[in-house]
Amino acid sequence: LDWLTLVRFLSLWNMPLATAAGLPLEAQITGGIYLLEMESLVDLDGLPPLAQELTDGVHVNNCPSFAAMGAFDGVERVEYIIIEGAPSLVSLAGLESLVGTATYLVLRETAVSDLDALYGVTSVGGTLEISENASLVDVSGLYNVTHVGGDLTVIDNPSLPAADAAMLEAEIGSNNV
């Protein structure tokens, strides 16, 4: 596959990989990345640099060992981000360049303690959901969001004080949700 220069999607489903190193891929990914039921996958180290704007989404679903978002360093815009069922993910480091999503931003069932890596996000075109993150104690990384085009949901984060969830809605502004 060394003749490819651009790849629209990378979809990995139920494969025994711990990292992306060794995948026969040298082309830049411009569309989306789907990681589904990848029990051993820890990170995407070894992928070529991603495009600044991914025209589709990033979906991490039921990847219990997944622990690093570093491959997304430099990505500014995506159609959507859904990270769910990634209980080994303790940090969103690698998403610091992100400024917005066209539709969803969902973070569910992770071990992240804060959302500081999302400080650059100013707009979510659809739903913004932060739920079932047992270690989450701080949502101030989303205080720069000025527009949510759909629902804003911050629920079932047992370590997050209710006042902090309310403060996030106040920072965004109820008229902007």
MDAnalysis code that builds the backbone (N, CA, C; Angstrom):
import MDAnalysis as mda
import numpy as np

u = mda.Universe.empty(531, n_residues=177, atom_resindex=np.repeat(np.arange(177), 3), trajectory=True)
u.add_TopologyAttr("name", ["N", "CA", "C"] * 177)
u.add_TopologyAttr("resid", np.arange(1, 178))
u.add_TopologyAttr("resname", ["LEU", "ASP", "TRP", "LEU", "THR", "LEU", "VAL", "ARG", "PHE", "LEU", "SER", "LEU", "TRP", "ASN", "MET", "PRO", "LEU", "ALA", "THR", "ALA", "ALA", "GLY", "LEU", "PRO", "LEU", "GLU", "ALA", "GLN", "ILE", "THR", "GLY", "GLY", "ILE", "TYR", "LEU", "LEU", "GLU", "MET", "GLU", "SER", "LEU", "VAL", "ASP", "LEU", "ASP", "GLY", "LEU", "PRO", "PRO", "LEU", "ALA", "GLN", "GLU", "LEU", "THR", "ASP", "GLY", "VAL", "HIS", "VAL", "ASN", "ASN", "CYS", "PRO", "SER", "PHE", "ALA", "ALA", "MET", "GLY", "ALA", "PHE", "ASP", "GLY", "VAL", "GLU", "ARG", "VAL", "GLU", "TYR", "ILE", "ILE", "ILE", "GLU", "GLY", "ALA", "PRO", "SER", "LEU", "VAL", "SER", "LEU", "ALA", "GLY", "LEU", "GLU", "SER", "LEU", "VAL", "GLY", "THR", "ALA", "THR", "TYR", "LEU", "VAL", "LEU", "ARG", "GLU", "THR", "ALA", "VAL", "SER", "ASP", "LEU", "ASP", "ALA", "LEU", "TYR", "GLY", "VAL", "THR", "SER", "VAL", "GLY", "GLY", "THR", "LEU", "GLU", "ILE", "SER", "GLU", "ASN", "ALA", "SER", "LEU", "VAL", "ASP", "VAL", "SER", "GLY", "LEU", "TYR", "ASN", "VAL", "THR", "HIS", "VAL", "GLY", "GLY", "ASP", "LEU", "THR", "VAL", "ILE", "ASP", "ASN", "PRO", "SER", "LEU", "PRO", "ALA", "ALA", "ASP", "ALA", "ALA", "MET", "LEU", "GLU", "ALA", "GLU", "ILE", "GLY", "SER", "ASN", "ASN", "VAL"])
u.atoms.positions = np.array([
    [0.811, -1.214, 0.000],
    [0.000, 0.000, 0.000],
    [0.848, 1.270, 0.000],
    [2.132, 1.128, -0.228],
    [3.005, 2.304, -0.168],
    [2.762, 3.291, -1.297],
    [1.968, 2.944, -2.300],
    [1.668, 3.844, -3.397],
    [0.521, 4.797, -3.067],
    [-0.235, 4.536, -2.010],
    [-1.326, 5.419, -1.608],
    [-0.778, 6.702, -1.002],
    [-1.393, 7.830, -1.340],
    [-0.978, 9.092, -0.731],
    [-2.040, 9.629, 0.224],
    [-3.312, 9.271, -0.004],
    [-4.401, 9.692, 0.869],
    [-5.317, 8.503, 1.129],
    [-5.790, 8.400, 2.342],
    [-6.750, 7.369, 2.710],
    [-7.926, 8.079, 3.358],
    [-9.109, 7.778, 2.910],
    [-10.288, 8.444, 3.453],
    [-10.625, 7.932, 4.854],
    [-10.704, 6.621, 5.049],
    [-11.099, 6.056, 6.340],
    [-10.103, 4.994, 6.790],
    [-9.936, 4.931, 8.096],
    [-9.237, 3.805, 8.699],
    [-10.229, 3.177, 9.659],
    [-10.601, 1.953, 9.403],
    [-11.553, 1.251, 10.244],
    [-10.899, -0.030, 10.742],
    [-10.773, -0.133, 12.065],
    [-10.213, -1.328, 12.675],
    [-11.285, -1.905, 13.587],
    [-11.621, -3.150, 13.367],
    [-12.673, -3.779, 14.129],
    [-12.244, -5.163, 14.580],
    [-12.238, -5.360, 15.890],
    [-12.006, -6.660, 16.488],
    [-10.735, -7.338, 15.957],
    [-9.631, -6.597, 15.990],
    [-8.339, -7.131, 15.545],
    [-7.384, -7.192, 16.737],
    [-6.485, -8.157, 16.769],
    [-5.553, -8.299, 17.905],
    [-4.319, -7.399, 17.767],
    [-4.533, -6.099, 17.694],
    [-3.433, -5.133, 17.590],
    [-3.294, -4.368, 18.902],
    [-2.052, -4.091, 19.300],
    [-1.815, -3.245, 20.477],
    [-1.501, -1.819, 20.057],
    [-1.032, -1.627, 18.842],
    [-0.675, -0.311, 18.324],
    [-0.832, -0.334, 16.808],
    [-0.811, 0.835, 16.195],
    [-0.928, 0.905, 14.742],
    [0.411, 0.669, 14.052],
    [1.485, 0.633, 14.812],
    [2.800, 0.357, 14.222],
    [2.736, -0.982, 13.506],
    [3.262, -1.007, 12.325],
    [3.263, -2.243, 11.562],
    [2.130, -2.333, 10.557],
    [1.111, -1.454, 10.674],
    [0.088, -1.449, 9.640],
    [0.739, -0.967, 8.350],
    [0.444, -1.592, 7.232],
    [1.084, -1.201, 5.969],
    [0.456, 0.064, 5.392],
    [0.577, 1.159, 6.135],
    [-0.089, 2.391, 5.747],
    [0.866, 3.555, 5.920],
    [1.128, 4.258, 4.827],
    [1.964, 5.451, 4.890],
    [1.211, 6.680, 4.401],
    [-0.041, 6.499, 3.981],
    [-0.835, 7.581, 3.428],
    [-1.509, 8.390, 4.537],
    [-1.723, 9.663, 4.251],
    [-2.403, 10.536, 5.204],
    [-3.896, 10.203, 5.237],
    [-4.455, 10.114, 6.426],
    [-5.885, 9.853, 6.592],
    [-6.609, 11.194, 6.609],
    [-7.629, 11.326, 5.732],
    [-8.337, 12.601, 5.595],
    [-9.790, 12.524, 6.030],
    [-10.328, 11.321, 6.183],
    [-11.740, 11.163, 6.499],
    [-11.984, 10.885, 7.956],
    [-12.054, 9.624, 8.303],
    [-12.375, 9.266, 9.671],
    [-11.582, 8.075, 10.156],
    [-11.637, 7.888, 11.476],
    [-10.981, 6.753, 12.116],
    [-12.007, 6.077, 13.008],
    [-12.182, 4.793, 12.773],
    [-13.146, 4.009, 13.533],
    [-12.417, 2.858, 14.208],
    [-12.468, 2.838, 15.507],
    [-11.849, 1.775, 16.297],
    [-12.967, 1.102, 17.084],
    [-13.324, -0.091, 16.678],
    [-14.478, -0.755, 17.253],
    [-14.083, -2.118, 17.817],
    [-14.367, -2.313, 19.091],
    [-14.115, -3.579, 19.763],
    [-12.670, -4.055, 19.596],
    [-11.751, -3.138, 19.804],
    [-10.317, -3.434, 19.708],
    [-9.796, -3.641, 21.129],
    [-9.933, -4.856, 21.654],
    [-9.633, -5.130, 23.056],
    [-8.186, -4.892, 23.446],
    [-7.238, -5.090, 22.542],
    [-5.811, -4.965, 22.878],
    [-5.211, -3.629, 22.479],
    [-5.916, -2.837, 21.701],
    [-5.351, -1.594, 21.168],
    [-5.095, -0.582, 22.274],
    [-3.835, -0.144, 22.391],
    [-3.432, 0.820, 23.408],
    [-3.357, 2.229, 22.812],
    [-2.853, 2.352, 21.601],
    [-2.693, 3.661, 20.969],
    [-2.606, 3.502, 19.462],
    [-2.488, 4.623, 18.779],
    [-2.356, 4.625, 17.327],
    [-0.955, 5.051, 16.895],
    [0.013, 4.910, 17.797],
    [1.390, 5.228, 17.442],
    [1.783, 4.440, 16.205],
    [2.463, 5.118, 15.309],
    [2.883, 4.481, 14.077],
    [2.055, 4.888, 12.878],
    [0.918, 5.547, 13.120],
    [0.137, 6.050, 11.989],
    [0.849, 7.242, 11.371],
    [0.702, 7.437, 10.068],
    [1.207, 8.681, 9.473],
    [0.428, 9.860, 10.047],
    [0.956, 11.083, 9.951],
    [0.227, 12.248, 10.468],
    [-1.167, 12.349, 9.828],
    [-2.140, 12.729, 10.631],
    [-3.508, 12.886, 10.141],
    [-3.676, 14.266, 9.525],
    [-4.689, 14.408, 8.659],
    [-5.015, 15.704, 8.076],
    [-5.467, 16.652, 9.184],
    [-5.285, 17.958, 8.973],
    [-5.736, 18.946, 9.959],
    [-7.248, 18.918, 10.124],
    [-7.942, 18.600, 9.054],
    [-9.392, 18.525, 9.106],
    [-9.803, 17.140, 8.636],
    [-10.458, 16.397, 9.514],
    [-10.979, 15.082, 9.147],
    [-12.419, 15.274, 8.708],
    [-12.722, 14.883, 7.467],
    [-14.047, 15.134, 6.900],
    [-15.116, 14.196, 7.434],
    [-14.720, 13.260, 8.241],
    [-15.671, 12.374, 8.884],
    [-15.330, 12.326, 10.366],
    [-15.668, 11.268, 11.045],
    [-15.540, 11.255, 12.481],
    [-14.421, 10.418, 13.044],
    [-14.301, 10.542, 14.347],
    [-13.412, 9.712, 15.153],
    [-14.328, 8.962, 16.103],
    [-14.322, 7.647, 15.991],
    [-15.206, 6.843, 16.834],
    [-14.384, 5.742, 17.484],
    [-14.272, 5.822, 18.800],
    [-13.607, 4.793, 19.594],
    [-14.708, 4.142, 20.414],
    [-14.952, 2.859, 20.179],
    [-16.057, 2.177, 20.840],
    [-15.615, 0.820, 21.351],
    [-15.785, 0.621, 22.649],
    [-15.480, -0.646, 23.294],
    [-14.035, -1.080, 23.027],
    [-13.126, -0.204, 23.396],
    [-11.688, -0.459, 23.289],
    [-11.101, -0.320, 24.698],
    [-11.204, -1.357, 25.515],
    [-10.872, -1.244, 26.933],
    [-9.411, -0.929, 27.243],
    [-8.490, -1.202, 26.345],
    [-7.070, -0.927, 26.594],
    [-6.615, 0.397, 26.005],
    [-7.469, 1.037, 25.213],
    [-7.069, 2.261, 24.511],
    [-6.759, 3.360, 25.514],
    [-5.545, 3.928, 25.425],
    [-5.090, 4.846, 26.471],
    [-4.460, 6.134, 25.961],
    [-4.407, 6.372, 24.649],
    [-3.687, 7.560, 24.180],
    [-4.296, 8.137, 22.909],
    [-4.512, 9.454, 22.927],
    [-5.050, 10.180, 21.776],
    [-3.960, 10.917, 21.008],
    [-2.701, 10.629, 21.285],
    [-1.581, 11.349, 20.695],
    [-1.561, 11.380, 19.180],
    [-2.106, 10.387, 18.520],
    [-2.116, 10.351, 17.054],
    [-2.935, 11.496, 16.465],
    [-3.793, 12.117, 17.275],
    [-4.659, 13.184, 16.790],
    [-4.038, 14.568, 16.954],
    [-2.812, 14.623, 17.392],
    [-2.105, 15.888, 17.546],
    [-2.081, 16.637, 16.213],
    [-2.541, 17.857, 16.191],
    [-2.566, 18.665, 14.977],
    [-3.912, 18.680, 14.275],
    [-4.830, 17.803, 14.640],
    [-6.164, 17.792, 14.035],
    [-6.965, 18.956, 14.623],
    [-7.492, 19.807, 13.748],
    [-8.224, 20.993, 14.186],
    [-9.740, 20.836, 14.125],
    [-10.210, 20.120, 13.124],
    [-11.654, 19.963, 12.955],
    [-11.969, 18.524, 12.560],
    [-13.098, 18.053, 13.075],
    [-13.612, 16.740, 12.696],
    [-15.127, 16.850, 12.578],
    [-15.698, 15.931, 11.858],
    [-17.156, 15.894, 11.766],
    [-17.737, 15.583, 13.144],
    [-17.174, 14.569, 13.802],
    [-17.627, 14.236, 15.152],
    [-16.539, 13.460, 15.889],
    [-16.653, 13.448, 17.211],
    [-15.813, 12.607, 18.060],
    [-16.728, 11.885, 19.028],
    [-16.646, 10.575, 19.010],
    [-17.353, 9.755, 19.989],
    [-16.317, 8.811, 20.587],
    [-16.097, 8.954, 21.866],
    [-15.204, 8.057, 22.595],
    [-16.045, 7.437, 23.692],
    [-16.248, 6.131, 23.598],
    [-17.080, 5.446, 24.580],
    [-16.526, 4.048, 24.828],
    [-16.578, 3.651, 26.062],
    [-16.085, 2.327, 26.401],
    [-14.577, 2.219, 26.285],
    [-13.883, 3.254, 26.778],
    [-12.416, 3.281, 26.781],
    [-11.936, 3.556, 28.208],
    [-12.122, 2.593, 29.116],
    [-11.828, 2.831, 30.531],
    [-10.351, 3.004, 30.866],
    [-9.452, 2.753, 29.938],
    [-8.019, 2.979, 30.180],
    [-7.569, 4.365, 29.727],
    [-8.446, 5.106, 29.083],
    [-8.107, 6.446, 28.592],
    [-8.179, 7.429, 29.752],
    [-7.012, 7.887, 30.227],
    [-6.953, 8.788, 31.376],
    [-6.686, 10.241, 30.978],
    [-6.356, 10.467, 29.720],
    [-6.031, 11.823, 29.269],
    [-6.477, 12.000, 27.824],
    [-6.867, 13.223, 27.491],
    [-7.210, 13.559, 26.115],
    [-6.057, 14.276, 25.417],
    [-4.858, 14.207, 25.994],
    [-3.680, 14.824, 25.377],
    [-3.558, 14.333, 23.938],
    [-3.359, 15.287, 23.043],
    [-3.330, 15.003, 21.620],
    [-4.469, 15.728, 20.912],
    [-5.459, 16.164, 21.672],
    [-6.597, 16.885, 21.090],
    [-6.494, 18.394, 21.296],
    [-5.335, 18.885, 21.714],
    [-5.184, 20.311, 22.021],
    [-5.392, 21.236, 20.819],
    [-5.221, 20.750, 19.601],
    [-5.399, 21.588, 18.411],
    [-6.852, 21.671, 17.965],
    [-7.702, 20.844, 18.524],
    [-9.097, 20.782, 18.104],
    [-9.819, 22.090, 18.436],
    [-10.524, 22.652, 17.427],
    [-11.296, 23.877, 17.649],
    [-12.794, 23.644, 17.554],
    [-13.199, 22.531, 16.951],
    [-14.633, 22.282, 16.889],
    [-14.987, 21.002, 16.170],
    [-16.251, 20.627, 16.344],
    [-16.813, 19.490, 15.637],
    [-18.067, 19.962, 14.928],
    [-18.357, 19.373, 13.787],
    [-19.547, 19.769, 13.037],
    [-20.809, 19.207, 13.664],
    [-20.693, 18.037, 14.272],
    [-21.890, 17.446, 14.875],
    [-21.636, 17.085, 16.336],
    [-21.245, 15.879, 16.642],
    [-21.194, 15.405, 18.026],
    [-19.822, 15.505, 18.669],
    [-19.845, 15.703, 19.966],
    [-18.681, 15.496, 20.821],
    [-19.202, 14.721, 22.024],
    [-18.863, 13.438, 22.066],
    [-19.363, 12.543, 23.109],
    [-18.181, 11.883, 23.790],
    [-18.154, 11.966, 25.096],
    [-17.130, 11.316, 25.911],
    [-17.863, 10.522, 26.984],
    [-17.805, 9.193, 26.864],
    [-18.594, 8.325, 27.741],
    [-17.760, 7.112, 28.153],
    [-17.786, 6.800, 29.429],
    [-17.129, 5.606, 29.971],
    [-15.616, 5.607, 29.726],
    [-14.971, 6.682, 30.198],
    [-13.513, 6.776, 30.143],
    [-12.995, 6.984, 31.568],
    [-11.683, 7.103, 31.694],
    [-11.063, 7.385, 32.995],
    [-10.433, 8.776, 33.016],
    [-10.832, 9.662, 32.091],
    [-10.257, 11.006, 32.086],
    [-10.672, 11.751, 33.354],
    [-9.746, 12.554, 33.865],
    [-10.049, 13.335, 35.064],
    [-10.367, 14.788, 34.728],
    [-9.943, 15.240, 33.562],
    [-10.236, 16.612, 33.154],
    [-10.372, 16.676, 31.641],
    [-10.852, 17.809, 31.174],
    [-11.066, 18.024, 29.742],
    [-10.147, 19.129, 29.225],
    [-9.036, 19.343, 29.915],
    [-8.131, 20.445, 29.579],
    [-7.655, 20.424, 28.134],
    [-7.487, 19.251, 27.536],
    [-7.014, 19.167, 26.155],
    [-8.030, 19.735, 25.169],
    [-9.257, 19.956, 25.618],
    [-10.308, 20.480, 24.745],
    [-10.484, 21.993, 24.867],
    [-9.533, 22.673, 25.490],
    [-9.656, 24.118, 25.713],
    [-9.813, 24.924, 24.428],
    [-9.362, 24.405, 23.297],
    [-9.470, 25.124, 22.031],
    [-10.816, 24.987, 21.348],
    [-11.648, 24.070, 21.808],
    [-12.953, 23.846, 21.186],
    [-13.863, 25.032, 21.490],
    [-14.387, 25.656, 20.434],
    [-15.289, 26.790, 20.602],
    [-16.706, 26.484, 20.128],
    [-16.868, 25.411, 19.347],
    [-18.183, 25.122, 18.793],
    [-18.379, 23.618, 18.616],
    [-19.571, 23.171, 18.984],
    [-20.003, 21.795, 18.730],
    [-21.326, 21.928, 17.977],
    [-21.346, 21.491, 16.733],
    [-22.520, 21.699, 15.888],
    [-23.757, 20.932, 16.298],
    [-23.581, 19.873, 17.068],
    [-24.710, 19.071, 17.521],
    [-24.614, 18.831, 19.012],
    [-24.750, 17.583, 19.402],
    [-24.783, 17.196, 20.807],
    [-23.401, 17.231, 21.449],
    [-23.340, 17.766, 22.658],
    [-22.160, 17.690, 23.510],
    [-22.561, 16.871, 24.724],
    [-21.989, 15.665, 24.834],
    [-22.341, 14.768, 25.931],
    [-21.093, 14.317, 26.663],
    [-21.095, 14.515, 27.960],
    [-20.031, 14.054, 28.849],
    [-20.733, 13.204, 29.905],
    [-20.585, 11.876, 29.828],
    [-21.337, 11.025, 30.746],
    [-20.567, 9.770, 31.135],
    [-20.853, 9.298, 32.332],
    [-20.335, 8.032, 32.845],
    [-18.803, 7.962, 32.865],
    [-18.184, 9.063, 33.223],
    [-16.723, 9.142, 33.356],
    [-16.409, 9.201, 34.850],
    [-16.105, 8.049, 35.413],
    [-15.994, 7.909, 36.872],
    [-14.921, 8.787, 37.499],
    [-13.866, 9.118, 36.776],
    [-12.755, 9.889, 37.351],
    [-12.811, 11.373, 37.025],
    [-13.790, 11.805, 36.256],
    [-13.858, 13.201, 35.821],
    [-14.146, 14.130, 37.000],
    [-13.243, 15.095, 37.226],
    [-13.410, 16.054, 38.321],
    [-13.440, 17.506, 37.833],
    [-13.153, 17.731, 36.533],
    [-13.022, 19.105, 36.045],
    [-13.457, 19.189, 34.585],
    [-14.409, 20.072, 34.296],
    [-14.877, 20.276, 32.920],
    [-14.492, 21.652, 32.381],
    [-13.669, 22.381, 33.092],
    [-13.327, 23.755, 32.682],
    [-12.626, 23.812, 31.327],
    [-12.097, 22.707, 30.849],
    [-11.493, 22.684, 29.522],
    [-12.480, 23.003, 28.416],
    [-13.765, 22.945, 28.712],
    [-14.801, 23.268, 27.719],
    [-15.383, 24.667, 27.901],
    [-14.798, 25.465, 28.760],
    [-15.344, 26.802, 29.007],
    [-15.228, 27.747, 27.811],
    [-14.431, 27.420, 26.803],
    [-14.338, 28.268, 25.614],
    [-15.417, 27.958, 24.588],
    [-16.213, 26.919, 24.811],
    [-17.313, 26.595, 23.896],
    [-18.363, 27.698, 24.001],
    [-18.692, 28.286, 22.861],
    [-19.691, 29.359, 22.829],
    [-20.959, 28.951, 22.097],
    [-20.937, 27.756, 21.487],
    [-22.119, 27.295, 20.750],
    [-22.208, 25.776, 20.795],
    [-23.383, 25.270, 21.144],
    [-23.723, 23.855, 21.052],
    [-25.026, 23.792, 20.272],
    [-24.986, 23.166, 19.094],
    [-26.161, 23.149, 18.222],
    [-27.237, 22.154, 18.599],
    [-26.935, 21.270, 19.527],
    [-27.909, 20.279, 19.978],
    [-27.975, 20.274, 21.489],
    [-28.115, 19.094, 22.050],
    [-28.226, 18.956, 23.495],
    [-26.873, 19.063, 24.179],
    [-26.875, 19.658, 25.359],
    [-25.724, 19.652, 26.257],
    [-26.086, 18.722, 27.405],
    [-25.339, 17.621, 27.542],
    [-25.634, 16.631, 28.561],
    [-24.374, 16.333, 29.352],
    [-24.417, 16.593, 30.633],
    [-23.313, 16.263, 31.543],
    [-23.958, 15.511, 32.703],
    [-23.887, 14.163, 32.642],
    [-24.570, 13.347, 33.654],
    [-23.738, 12.118, 34.023],
    [-24.030, 11.593, 35.191],
    [-23.447, 10.335, 35.665],
    [-21.928, 10.342, 35.668],
    [-21.360, 11.442, 36.105],
    [-19.917, 11.578, 36.320],
    [-19.743, 11.719, 37.830],
    [-19.644, 10.608, 38.561],
    [-19.765, 10.633, 40.021],
    [-18.730, 11.474, 40.761],
    [-17.560, 11.711, 40.186],
    [-16.546, 12.518, 40.866],
    [-16.655, 14.003, 40.548],
    [-17.515, 14.348, 39.615],
    [-17.683, 15.744, 39.195],
    [-18.752, 16.415, 40.046],
    [-18.387, 17.471, 40.764],
    [-19.398, 18.189, 41.544],
    [-20.504, 18.730, 40.632],
    [-21.739, 18.620, 41.071],
    [-22.878, 19.091, 40.287],
    [-22.735, 20.568, 39.939],
    [-22.147, 21.326, 40.835],
    [-21.955, 22.756, 40.582],
    [-21.041, 22.996, 39.380],
    [-20.081, 22.110, 39.168],
    [-19.181, 22.264, 38.019],
    [-19.914, 22.011, 36.702],
    [-20.815, 21.030, 36.696],
    [-21.614, 20.770, 35.500],
    [-22.515, 21.973, 35.208],
    [-23.100, 22.551, 36.253],
    [-23.935, 23.735, 36.081],
    [-23.114, 24.929, 35.592],
    [-21.884, 25.036, 36.087],
    [-21.000, 26.125, 35.660],
    [-20.674, 26.007, 34.172],
    [-20.504, 24.776, 33.684],
    [-20.242, 24.595, 32.253],
    [-21.410, 25.132, 31.437],
    [-22.622, 24.813, 31.827],
    [-23.774, 25.334, 31.094],
    [-23.820, 26.853, 31.169],
    [-23.496, 27.407, 32.323],
    [-23.482, 28.863, 32.472],
    [-22.401, 29.493, 31.585],
    [-21.235, 28.867, 31.515],
    [-20.135, 29.395, 30.695],
    [-20.516, 29.388, 29.216],
    [-21.170, 28.315, 28.771],
    [-21.596, 28.241, 27.378],
    [-22.752, 29.210, 27.132],
    [-23.619, 29.317, 28.118],
    [-24.784, 30.218, 28.005],
    [-25.986, 29.452, 27.516],
    [-27.045, 29.481, 28.269],
    [-28.245, 28.703, 27.922],
    [-28.841, 29.112, 26.583],
    [-28.596, 30.321, 26.128],
    [-29.098, 30.758, 24.822],
    [-28.272, 30.194, 23.669],
    [-27.107, 29.638, 23.986],
    [-26.228, 29.107, 22.950],
    [-26.290, 27.587, 22.845],
    [-27.250, 26.997, 23.545],
    [-27.422, 25.528, 23.504],
    [-28.755, 25.216, 22.867],
])
